[in-house]
Amino acid sequence: MFIGHFAAGLGLKRVAPEVSLGTLFFGAQFLDLLWPTLLLTGTEMVELAPDAKGPPLNFTHYPFSHSLLMVMVWAVLLGGAYYGLRRKVRGALVCAAAVLSHWLLDLIVHHPDLPLAPGTDHRVGFGLWESLPISLSIELGLFAVGCWQYCRATVATDRVGSIGFWSLMVFLVLVQLGNAFGDPPPSVAAVAWVGQA
């Protein structure tokens, strides 16, 4: 799941128009921004799996960035931080929902590798990565709905805003297609550094 997370950020703009799109994207992608840092420090682990269905990765240990319990903690912390800065309850709740949406969307496509809590062995995932056409259709469909919801919630104030928005949307689709059809990463470090970028 990549572009589907951005879809969540786009769609949530309609619920809380006062929250910037950048903040919504940050919330929806927060786990995947945290994860590469934890990879680089050796706190979490992934193995390259070039023949895997879906991403060429085997997610072996990521309880602090992607377990359901920790996702709830991150959601509360991010929502609390937003509230501390802006004093807007709805915005804080939407930021927390953006973080939670990440795990729920991952649940749909991931193999059963999502931990429920640090220290537990039970892992979940519906495994739609087994089918590239299905998983890609779901993500691109979510993204189309997210764009539609965003465009219903806000209007660019000038041509630069419109061109910038649609340029970003095209860029995200190209990254999604590159992820789906590109070569596997050369190393775990490369995965982490690209994630940081």
N, C-alpha and C positions, 0 to 999 in steps of 0.2 A: 504494500500500500504506500503510494507516494502522493499522487495528485489528488486522491480521495481525501487526504488530510487537508489540503488546500481548499477543497470543495466545502469542507465543514466550516472553515474560516469565512469563506465567501457567503455561505448560507446564513451564518450567525449574524452577519451584518444587519440583516433585516430585523432580527430580534433586538439588537442593541446598536442603533445607528450612531450613538455617541462614541462607541469604541472604534478606534482606528483599525483599518484593514491590517496594518502591520502588526498590531497587538493581537488581533484574532489569528493571524498566521503564526505568530510566535507561540500562542497557546496551543494551537492545533498541531504544531510541529515540535513542541517543547521536548517531548520524549526522544525524538530523533535528533535533537540538538544536544541533549544531555548524553545520549548513548555513545557517540564517537569520543567524547571526552573520557568516559569511563572505559572505553576500549583502549585508548592511548595510555591510560594509567594502569591498565591490567586489572581493573576492578571487575569488568565484565569481559566476556569472551565470545568470539564467533569463529567459525571455521569456514574456509573456502570450500565450496561444493559445486564445482563447475557443471556437474551432471544433474543437479537438483531441479525439480520442477519449481518454477517461480524464481525468485532471486537466487543466484548461485552461492548461497550462504546457508550454513547450518548454525542457527542461533542456539548456542550451547549453554550460555550463562549470562542472563541479563535481568536479574531480579530487582535491581535498584532503579532501572529506567523503565522497565516494561511489566513488572508484576502488577496485578490489579490493586493490591493494597498500596503499593508505592505510588501508583498513578493517582489514587485518591488523595494521598498525601500531597503530591505535586499540585494537584488541582486546587486543594485548599490553600496551599502556599501561594500559588500564582493568583488565585482569586483574592486572597487576603492582601497581597502586594498591590494589586490593582485598586482595591478598596482604600488601602492606606494612602495611595497617591491621588486618587480621584474622588473619593468619598461618594461613589455611586454604586448602590447595591446591585442594580440590574447588570451593570457592566462587570462587576466582580463575579456574579453568578455565571454570566456568559463566558467570561475568561476561564472559569473553572470547568464549565461544560465543554469548552474547546479542548482542554487537556483530556478530559474523560472520553471525548469522542475519538481520540487517537486510539485508545485501547479497544474500544468497541469496533472501530473500523478494521483494526489489525486482526481482531478475533475472526472476522469474516474470511479473510484470505490466508492467514498464517496456517502453517502446519500446526499440529498440537505441540507448540513450543512456548506458549505464553504462560509464565508462572502466575499463580494466584497470589503468592506472597513470598518474600525472601525466606529461604530455608525449607520450603515445601517442595515435594517432588511432583505434585499434580500439575499438569500443564494442559492448556486448552487451545483450540483453534479449529475452525471449520474446514480448512485446507483447500479453499477454492483456487489457490495457486497451482493446484494440480492441472488446471485448465487455463492456459494463457488466454484464449478467446473469452472465456467467462470472466476471469478476473480483470482483464483489460476493459471489457464492456462495462463491468460494474464501476470501475474507477472513472472511466471517461463519462459514463452516464451520470455519476455523482457530480463530476466536475461541471458538466453542462447544466445540471440543475442548480449547482452552487453559483455559477455565473449568472444564470437567469435570476435567481433570488437576489444576488448582489445588485444587478442592474435595476431591479424593481425597488431596491432600498435606497439607492443613491444615484446621483447624476454628476458627471464630471463638470466642473465649473468652467473649463476651457478645453481647447483642442489638445494641449499638452497632457492634461489629465486623462483624456480619452485615449490618446495614442499610447501613453505610458501604461495604462491599465491593460489594453489589448495586447501590447507588446509583451507584458509580463505573462499574460494568459497563454500566448503562443509559445513563449519560452518554457513555461511549465509543461505544456503538452509535448514539446520536443524533448525535454528531459525525461518525461515519462516514457516516450517511445524509445529513447536511448537506453533507459534502464531495462525495458522489456526485450529489445532486440540487439543490444550491444554486446560486446565481448565481456566475459567475466572479469572482475577486478584482478590485478596481478598479485595483490597481497592484502592482508588484513589492515596493515598500516595505510595502504592506499584507500581502503574503504573508510577508515576513520578520518583521514585528512580530507577526502572529498566531502564527507559528512560535515566536517567543520566548515568547509567552504560554503 
